[in-house]
Amino acid sequence: MPSAPREKHFEVIPAAWPAVSMFLRVQTQWRASSGAVIGLDYGALQWLFKISKVADPEPLLADIQVIEGKILERLNERKK
């Protein structure tokens, strides 16, 4: 019988919590083409910013793009 996956815990600095929280809310909204993930659906992200009443979305978007970039980097490493 295979072993159960280990739970991983990561420390998040307090300043990053808004981006991490918003990313977790939009994490299912990826754009894909020809079987490859190409990035988040920014239309869905814009809608989420609106309903969440984000006053200043630009810095939050920049932080989410860092998370998005790292995930895409890891996904591309796995394909090699």
Distance bins in CASP14 RR format, pairs under 12 A and 6 or more apart:
PFRMAT RR
TARGET T0000
AUTHOR 0000-0000-0000
RMODE 2
METHOD distances of the structure
MODEL  1
10 16 0 0 0 0 0 1 0 0 0 0 0
10 20 0 0 0 0 1 0 0 0 0 0 0
10 67 0 0 0 0 0 1 0 0 0 0 0
10 70 0 0 0 0 0 1 0 0 0 0 0
11 17 0 0 0 0 0 1 0 0 0 0 0
11 20 0 0 0 0 0 1 0 0 0 0 0
12 18 0 0 0 0 0 1 0 0 0 0 0
12 19 0 0 0 0 1 0 0 0 0 0 0
12 20 1 0 1 0 0 0 0 0 0 0 0
12 21 0 0 0 0 1 0 0 0 0 0 0
12 23 0 0 0 0 0 1 0 0 0 0 0
12 24 0 0 0 0 0 1 0 0 0 0 0
12 63 0 0 0 0 0 1 0 0 0 0 0
12 67 0 0 0 0 0 1 0 0 0 0 0
13 19 0 0 0 0 0 1 0 0 0 0 0
13 20 0 0 0 0 1 0 0 0 0 0 0
13 63 0 0 0 0 0 1 0 0 0 0 0
14 20 0 0 0 0 0 1 0 0 0 0 0
14 21 0 0 0 0 0 1 0 0 0 0 0
15 59 0 0 0 0 0 1 0 0 0 0 0
15 60 0 0 0 0 0 1 0 0 0 0 0
15 63 0 0 0 0 1 0 0 0 0 0 0
16 22 0 0 0 0 0 1 0 0 0 0 0
16 23 0 0 0 0 1 0 0 0 0 0 0
16 24 0 0 0 0 0 1 0 0 0 0 0
16 59 0 0 0 0 0 1 0 0 0 0 0
16 60 0 0 0 0 0 1 0 0 0 0 0
16 62 0 0 0 0 0 1 0 0 0 0 0
16 63 1 0 0 1 0 0 0 0 0 0 0
16 64 0 0 0 0 0 1 0 0 0 0 0
16 66 0 0 0 0 1 0 0 0 0 0 0
16 67 0 0 0 0 1 0 0 0 0 0 0
17 23 0 0 0 0 0 1 0 0 0 0 0
17 24 0 0 0 0 0 1 0 0 0 0 0
17 60 0 0 0 0 0 1 0 0 0 0 0
17 63 0 0 0 0 0 1 0 0 0 0 0
18 24 0 0 0 0 0 1 0 0 0 0 0
18 25 0 0 0 0 0 1 0 0 0 0 0
18 49 0 0 0 0 0 1 0 0 0 0 0
18 52 0 0 0 0 1 0 0 0 0 0 0
18 54 0 0 0 0 1 0 0 0 0 0 0
18 55 0 0 0 0 0 1 0 0 0 0 0
18 56 0 0 0 0 0 1 0 0 0 0 0
18 57 0 0 0 0 0 1 0 0 0 0 0
18 59 0 0 0 0 1 0 0 0 0 0 0
18 60 1 0 1 0 0 0 0 0 0 0 0
18 61 0 0 0 0 0 1 0 0 0 0 0
18 62 0 0 0 0 0 1 0 0 0 0 0
18 63 1 0 0 1 0 0 0 0 0 0 0
18 64 0 0 0 0 1 0 0 0 0 0 0
18 67 0 0 0 0 0 1 0 0 0 0 0
19 25 0 0 0 0 0 1 0 0 0 0 0
19 26 0 0 0 0 0 1 0 0 0 0 0
19 27 0 0 0 0 0 1 0 0 0 0 0
19 45 0 0 0 0 0 1 0 0 0 0 0
19 49 0 0 0 0 0 1 0 0 0 0 0
19 54 0 0 0 0 0 1 0 0 0 0 0
19 57 0 0 0 0 0 1 0 0 0 0 0
19 59 0 0 0 0 1 0 0 0 0 0 0
19 60 1 0 1 0 0 0 0 0 0 0 0
19 61 0 0 0 0 1 0 0 0 0 0 0
19 62 0 0 0 0 1 0 0 0 0 0 0
19 63 1 1 0 0 0 0 0 0 0 0 0
19 64 1 0 1 0 0 0 0 0 0 0 0
19 65 0 0 0 0 1 0 0 0 0 0 0
19 66 1 0 0 1 0 0 0 0 0 0 0
19 67 1 0 0 1 0 0 0 0 0 0 0
19 68 0 0 0 0 0 1 0 0 0 0 0
19 70 0 0 0 0 0 1 0 0 0 0 0
20 26 0 0 0 0 0 1 0 0 0 0 0
20 27 0 0 0 0 0 1 0 0 0 0 0
20 60 0 0 0 0 0 1 0 0 0 0 0
20 63 0 0 0 0 1 0 0 0 0 0 0
20 64 0 0 0 0 1 0 0 0 0 0 0
20 66 0 0 0 0 0 1 0 0 0 0 0
20 67 1 0 0 1 0 0 0 0 0 0 0
20 70 0 0 0 0 0 1 0 0 0 0 0
21 27 0 0 0 0 0 1 0 0 0 0 0
21 48 0 0 0 0 0 1 0 0 0 0 0
21 52 0 0 0 0 1 0 0 0 0 0 0
21 54 0 0 0 0 0 1 0 0 0 0 0
21 60 0 0 0 0 1 0 0 0 0 0 0
21 63 0 0 0 0 0 1 0 0 0 0 0
21 64 0 0 0 0 0 1 0 0 0 0 0
21 67 0 0 0 0 0 1 0 0 0 0 0
22 29 0 0 0 0 0 1 0 0 0 0 0
22 40 0 0 0 0 0 1 0 0 0 0 0
22 44 0 0 0 0 0 1 0 0 0 0 0
22 45 1 0 0 1 0 0 0 0 0 0 0
22 46 0 0 0 0 0 1 0 0 0 0 0
22 47 0 0 0 0 0 1 0 0 0 0 0
22 48 1 0 0 1 0 0 0 0 0 0 0
22 49 1 0 0 1 0 0 0 0 0 0 0
22 51 0 0 0 0 0 1 0 0 0 0 0
22 52 1 0 0 1 0 0 0 0 0 0 0
22 54 1 0 0 1 0 0 0 0 0 0 0
22 57 0 0 0 0 1 0 0 0 0 0 0
22 59 0 0 0 0 0 1 0 0 0 0 0
22 60 1 0 0 1 0 0 0 0 0 0 0
22 61 0 0 0 0 1 0 0 0 0 0 0
22 62 0 0 0 0 0 1 0 0 0 0 0
22 63 0 0 0 0 1 0 0 0 0 0 0
22 64 1 0 0 1 0 0 0 0 0 0 0
22 65 0 0 0 0 0 1 0 0 0 0 0
22 67 0 0 0 0 1 0 0 0 0 0 0
22 68 0 0 0 0 0 1 0 0 0 0 0
23 29 0 0 0 0 0 1 0 0 0 0 0
23 30 0 0 0 0 0 1 0 0 0 0 0
23 40 0 0 0 0 1 0 0 0 0 0 0
23 44 0 0 0 0 0 1 0 0 0 0 0
23 45 0 0 0 0 1 0 0 0 0 0 0
23 48 0 0 0 0 0 1 0 0 0 0 0
23 60 0 0 0 0 1 0 0 0 0 0 0
23 61 0 0 0 0 0 1 0 0 0 0 0
23 63 0 0 0 0 1 0 0 0 0 0 0
23 64 1 0 1 0 0 0 0 0 0 0 0
23 65 0 0 0 0 1 0 0 0 0 0 0
23 66 0 0 0 0 1 0 0 0 0 0 0
23 67 1 0 1 0 0 0 0 0 0 0 0
23 68 1 0 0 1 0 0 0 0 0 0 0
23 69 0 0 0 0 0 1 0 0 0 0 0
23 70 0 0 0 0 0 1 0 0 0 0 0
23 71 0 0 0 0 1 0 0 0 0 0 0
24 48 0 0 0 0 0 1 0 0 0 0 0
24 64 0 0 0 0 0 1 0 0 0 0 0
24 67 0 0 0 0 1 0 0 0 0 0 0
25 40 0 0 0 0 0 1 0 0 0 0 0
25 44 0 0 0 0 1 0 0 0 0 0 0
25 45 0 0 0 0 1 0 0 0 0 0 0
25 47 0 0 0 0 0 1 0 0 0 0 0
25 48 1 0 1 0 0 0 0 0 0 0 0
25 49 0 0 0 0 0 1 0 0 0 0 0
25 51 0 0 0 0 1 0 0 0 0 0 0
25 52 1 0 0 1 0 0 0 0 0 0 0
25 54 0 0 0 0 0 1 0 0 0 0 0
25 60 0 0 0 0 0 1 0 0 0 0 0
25 64 0 0 0 0 0 1 0 0 0 0 0
26 39 0 0 0 0 0 1 0 0 0 0 0
26 40 1 0 0 1 0 0 0 0 0 0 0
26 41 1 0 0 1 0 0 0 0 0 0 0
26 42 0 0 0 0 1 0 0 0 0 0 0
26 43 0 0 0 0 1 0 0 0 0 0 0
26 44 1 0 1 0 0 0 0 0 0 0 0
26 45 1 0 1 0 0 0 0 0 0 0 0
26 46 0 0 0 0 0 1 0 0 0 0 0
26 47 0 0 0 0 1 0 0 0 0 0 0
26 48 1 0 1 0 0 0 0 0 0 0 0
26 49 0 0 0 0 1 0 0 0 0 0 0
26 51 0 0 0 0 0 1 0 0 0 0 0
26 52 0 0 0 0 0 1 0 0 0 0 0
26 54 0 0 0 0 0 1 0 0 0 0 0
26 60 0 0 0 0 0 1 0 0 0 0 0
26 61 0 0 0 0 0 1 0 0 0 0 0
26 64 1 0 0 1 0 0 0 0 0 0 0
26 65 0 0 0 0 0 1 0 0 0 0 0
26 67 0 0 0 0 0 1 0 0 0 0 0
26 68 0 0 0 0 1 0 0 0 0 0 0
26 71 0 0 0 0 0 1 0 0 0 0 0
27 37 0 0 0 0 0 1 0 0 0 0 0
27 39 0 0 0 0 0 1 0 0 0 0 0
27 40 0 0 0 0 1 0 0 0 0 0 0
27 41 0 0 0 0 0 1 0 0 0 0 0
27 44 0 0 0 0 0 1 0 0 0 0 0
27 45 0 0 0 0 0 1 0 0 0 0 0
27 48 0 0 0 0 0 1 0 0 0 0 0
27 64 0 0 0 0 0 1 0 0 0 0 0
27 67 0 0 0 0 1 0 0 0 0 0 0
27 68 0 0 0 0 1 0 0 0 0 0 0
27 71 0 0 0 0 1 0 0 0 0 0 0
28 37 0 0 0 0 0 1 0 0 0 0 0
28 40 0 0 0 0 1 0 0 0 0 0 0
28 41 0 0 0 0 1 0 0 0 0 0 0
28 44 0 0 0 0 1 0 0 0 0 0 0
28 45 0 0 0 0 0 1 0 0 0 0 0
28 48 0 0 0 0 0 1 0 0 0 0 0
29 37 0 0 0 0 0 1 0 0 0 0 0
29 39 0 0 0 0 1 0 0 0 0 0 0
29 40 1 0 1 0 0 0 0 0 0 0 0
29 41 1 0 1 0 0 0 0 0 0 0 0
29 42 0 0 0 0 1 0 0 0 0 0 0
29 43 0 0 0 0 1 0 0 0 0 0 0
29 44 1 1 0 0 0 0 0 0 0 0 0
29 45 1 0 0 1 0 0 0 0 0 0 0
29 46 0 0 0 0 0 1 0 0 0 0 0
29 47 0 0 0 0 1 0 0 0 0 0 0
29 48 0 0 0 0 1 0 0 0 0 0 0
29 64 0 0 0 0 0 1 0 0 0 0 0
29 68 0 0 0 0 0 1 0 0 0 0 0
30 36 0 0 0 0 0 1 0 0 0 0 0
30 37 1 0 1 0 0 0 0 0 0 0 0
30 38 1 0 0 1 0 0 0 0 0 0 0
30 39 1 0 1 0 0 0 0 0 0 0 0
30 40 1 0 0 1 0 0 0 0 0 0 0
30 41 1 0 0 1 0 0 0 0 0 0 0
30 42 0 0 0 0 0 1 0 0 0 0 0
30 44 0 0 0 0 1 0 0 0 0 0 0
30 45 0 0 0 0 0 1 0 0 0 0 0
30 68 0 0 0 0 1 0 0 0 0 0 0
30 69 0 0 0 0 0 1 0 0 0 0 0
30 71 0 0 0 0 1 0 0 0 0 0 0
30 72 0 0 0 0 1 0 0 0 0 0 0
30 75 0 0 0 0 1 0 0 0 0 0 0
31 37 1 0 0 1 0 0 0 0 0 0 0
31 38 1 0 1 0 0 0 0 0 0 0 0
31 39 1 0 1 0 0 0 0 0 0 0 0
31 40 1 0 0 1 0 0 0 0 0 0 0
31 41 1 0 1 0 0 0 0 0 0 0 0
31 42 0 0 0 0 1 0 0 0 0 0 0
31 43 0 0 0 0 1 0 0 0 0 0 0
31 44 0 0 0 0 1 0 0 0 0 0 0
31 45 0 0 0 0 0 1 0 0 0 0 0
31 68 0 0 0 0 0 1 0 0 0 0 0
31 72 0 0 0 0 0 1 0 0 0 0 0
32 38 1 0 0 1 0 0 0 0 0 0 0
32 39 0 0 0 0 1 0 0 0 0 0 0
32 40 0 0 0 0 0 1 0 0 0 0 0
32 41 0 0 0 0 1 0 0 0 0 0 0
32 72 0 0 0 0 0 1 0 0 0 0 0
32 75 0 0 0 0 0 1 0 0 0 0 0
33 39 0 0 0 0 1 0 0 0 0 0 0
35 75 0 0 0 0 0 1 0 0 0 0 0
35 79 0 0 0 0 0 1 0 0 0 0 0
36 72 0 0 0 0 1 0 0 0 0 0 0
36 75 0 0 0 0 1 0 0 0 0 0 0
36 76 0 0 0 0 1 0 0 0 0 0 0
36 78 0 0 0 0 0 1 0 0 0 0 0
36 79 1 0 0 1 0 0 0 0 0 0 0
37 68 0 0 0 0 1 0 0 0 0 0 0
37 69 0 0 0 0 0 1 0 0 0 0 0
37 71 0 0 0 0 1 0 0 0 0 0 0
37 72 1 0 0 1 0 0 0 0 0 0 0
37 73 0 0 0 0 0 1 0 0 0 0 0
37 74 0 0 0 0 0 1 0 0 0 0 0
37 75 1 0 1 0 0 0 0 0 0 0 0
37 76 0 0 0 0 1 0 0 0 0 0 0
37 78 0 0 0 0 0 1 0 0 0 0 0
37 79 0 0 0 0 1 0 0 0 0 0 0
38 68 0 0 0 0 0 1 0 0 0 0 0
38 69 0 0 0 0 0 1 0 0 0 0 0
38 71 0 0 0 0 0 1 0 0 0 0 0
38 72 1 0 0 1 0 0 0 0 0 0 0
38 75 0 0 0 0 0 1 0 0 0 0 0
38 76 0 0 0 0 0 1 0 0 0 0 0
39 45 0 0 0 0 0 1 0 0 0 0 0
39 64 0 0 0 0 0 1 0 0 0 0 0
39 65 0 0 0 0 1 0 0 0 0 0 0
39 67 0 0 0 0 0 1 0 0 0 0 0
39 68 1 0 0 1 0 0 0 0 0 0 0
39 69 0 0 0 0 1 0 0 0 0 0 0
39 70 0 0 0 0 0 1 0 0 0 0 0
39 71 0 0 0 0 1 0 0 0 0 0 0
39 72 1 0 0 1 0 0 0 0 0 0 0
39 73 0 0 0 0 0 1 0 0 0 0 0
39 75 0 0 0 0 1 0 0 0 0 0 0
39 76 0 0 0 0 0 1 0 0 0 0 0
40 46 0 0 0 0 0 1 0 0 0 0 0
40 48 0 0 0 0 0 1 0 0 0 0 0
40 61 0 0 0 0 1 0 0 0 0 0 0
40 64 1 0 0 1 0 0 0 0 0 0 0
40 65 0 0 0 0 1 0 0 0 0 0 0
40 66 0 0 0 0 0 1 0 0 0 0 0
40 67 0 0 0 0 1 0 0 0 0 0 0
40 68 1 0 1 0 0 0 0 0 0 0 0
40 69 0 0 0 0 1 0 0 0 0 0 0
40 71 0 0 0 0 1 0 0 0 0 0 0
40 72 0 0 0 0 1 0 0 0 0 0 0
41 47 0 0 0 0 1 0 0 0 0 0 0
41 48 0 0 0 0 0 1 0 0 0 0 0
41 64 0 0 0 0 0 1 0 0 0 0 0
41 68 0 0 0 0 0 1 0 0 0 0 0
42 48 0 0 0 0 0 1 0 0 0 0 0
42 49 0 0 0 0 1 0 0 0 0 0 0
42 57 0 0 0 0 0 1 0 0 0 0 0
42 61 0 0 0 0 1 0 0 0 0 0 0
42 64 0 0 0 0 1 0 0 0 0 0 0
42 65 0 0 0 0 1 0 0 0 0 0 0
42 68 0 0 0 0 1 0 0 0 0 0 0
43 49 0 0 0 0 1 0 0 0 0 0 0
43 50 0 0 0 0 1 0 0 0 0 0 0
43 57 0 0 0 0 0 1 0 0 0 0 0
43 61 0 0 0 0 0 1 0 0 0 0 0
44 50 0 0 0 0 0 1 0 0 0 0 0
44 51 0 0 0 0 0 1 0 0 0 0 0
44 64 0 0 0 0 0 1 0 0 0 0 0
45 51 0 0 0 0 0 1 0 0 0 0 0
45 52 0 0 0 0 0 1 0 0 0 0 0
45 54 0 0 0 0 1 0 0 0 0 0 0
45 57 0 0 0 0 1 0 0 0 0 0 0
45 60 0 0 0 0 1 0 0 0 0 0 0
45 61 1 0 0 1 0 0 0 0 0 0 0
45 63 0 0 0 0 0 1 0 0 0 0 0
45 64 1 0 0 1 0 0 0 0 0 0 0
45 65 0 0 0 0 1 0 0 0 0 0 0
45 67 0 0 0 0 0 1 0 0 0 0 0
45 68 0 0 0 0 1 0 0 0 0 0 0
46 52 0 0 0 0 0 1 0 0 0 0 0
46 54 0 0 0 0 1 0 0 0 0 0 0
46 57 1 0 0 1 0 0 0 0 0 0 0
46 58 0 0 0 0 0 1 0 0 0 0 0
46 60 0 0 0 0 0 1 0 0 0 0 0
46 61 0 0 0 0 1 0 0 0 0 0 0
46 64 0 0 0 0 0 1 0 0 0 0 0
47 54 0 0 0 0 0 1 0 0 0 0 0
47 57 0 0 0 0 0 1 0 0 0 0 0
48 54 0 0 0 0 1 0 0 0 0 0 0
48 57 0 0 0 0 1 0 0 0 0 0 0
48 60 0 0 0 0 0 1 0 0 0 0 0
48 61 0 0 0 0 0 1 0 0 0 0 0
48 64 0 0 0 0 0 1 0 0 0 0 0
49 55 0 0 0 0 1 0 0 0 0 0 0
49 56 0 0 0 0 1 0 0 0 0 0 0
49 57 1 0 1 0 0 0 0 0 0 0 0
49 58 0 0 0 0 0 1 0 0 0 0 0
49 59 0 0 0 0 0 1 0 0 0 0 0
49 60 1 0 0 1 0 0 0 0 0 0 0
49 61 1 0 0 1 0 0 0 0 0 0 0
49 64 0 0 0 0 1 0 0 0 0 0 0
50 57 0 0 0 0 1 0 0 0 0 0 0
52 60 0 0 0 0 1 0 0 0 0 0 0
54 60 1 0 1 0 0 0 0 0 0 0 0
54 61 0 0 0 0 1 0 0 0 0 0 0
54 63 0 0 0 0 0 1 0 0 0 0 0
54 64 0 0 0 0 0 1 0 0 0 0 0
56 62 0 0 0 0 0 1 0 0 0 0 0
56 63 0 0 0 0 0 1 0 0 0 0 0
57 63 0 0 0 0 0 1 0 0 0 0 0
57 64 0 0 0 0 1 0 0 0 0 0 0
57 65 0 0 0 0 0 1 0 0 0 0 0
58 64 0 0 0 0 0 1 0 0 0 0 0
58 65 0 0 0 0 0 1 0 0 0 0 0
59 65 0 0 0 0 0 1 0 0 0 0 0
59 66 0 0 0 0 0 1 0 0 0 0 0
60 66 0 0 0 0 0 1 0 0 0 0 0
60 67 0 0 0 0 0 1 0 0 0 0 0
61 67 0 0 0 0 0 1 0 0 0 0 0
61 68 0 0 0 0 1 0 0 0 0 0 0
62 68 0 0 0 0 0 1 0 0 0 0 0
62 69 0 0 0 0 0 1 0 0 0 0 0
63 69 0 0 0 0 0 1 0 0 0 0 0
63 70 0 0 0 0 0 1 0 0 0 0 0
64 70 0 0 0 0 0 1 0 0 0 0 0
64 71 0 0 0 0 0 1 0 0 0 0 0
65 71 0 0 0 0 0 1 0 0 0 0 0
65 72 0 0 0 0 0 1 0 0 0 0 0
66 72 0 0 0 0 0 1 0 0 0 0 0
66 73 0 0 0 0 0 1 0 0 0 0 0
67 73 0 0 0 0 0 1 0 0 0 0 0
67 74 0 0 0 0 0 1 0 0 0 0 0
68 74 0 0 0 0 0 1 0 0 0 0 0
68 75 0 0 0 0 0 1 0 0 0 0 0
69 75 0 0 0 0 1 0 0 0 0 0 0
69 76 0 0 0 0 1 0 0 0 0 0 0
69 77 0 0 0 0 0 1 0 0 0 0 0
70 76 0 0 0 0 0 1 0 0 0 0 0
70 77 0 0 0 0 0 1 0 0 0 0 0
71 77 0 0 0 0 0 1 0 0 0 0 0
71 78 0 0 0 0 0 1 0 0 0 0 0
72 78 0 0 0 0 0 1 0 0 0 0 0
72 79 0 0 0 0 0 1 0 0 0 0 0
73 79 0 0 0 0 0 1 0 0 0 0 0
73 80 0 0 0 0 0 1 0 0 0 0 0
74 80 0 0 0 0 0 1 0 0 0 0 0
END
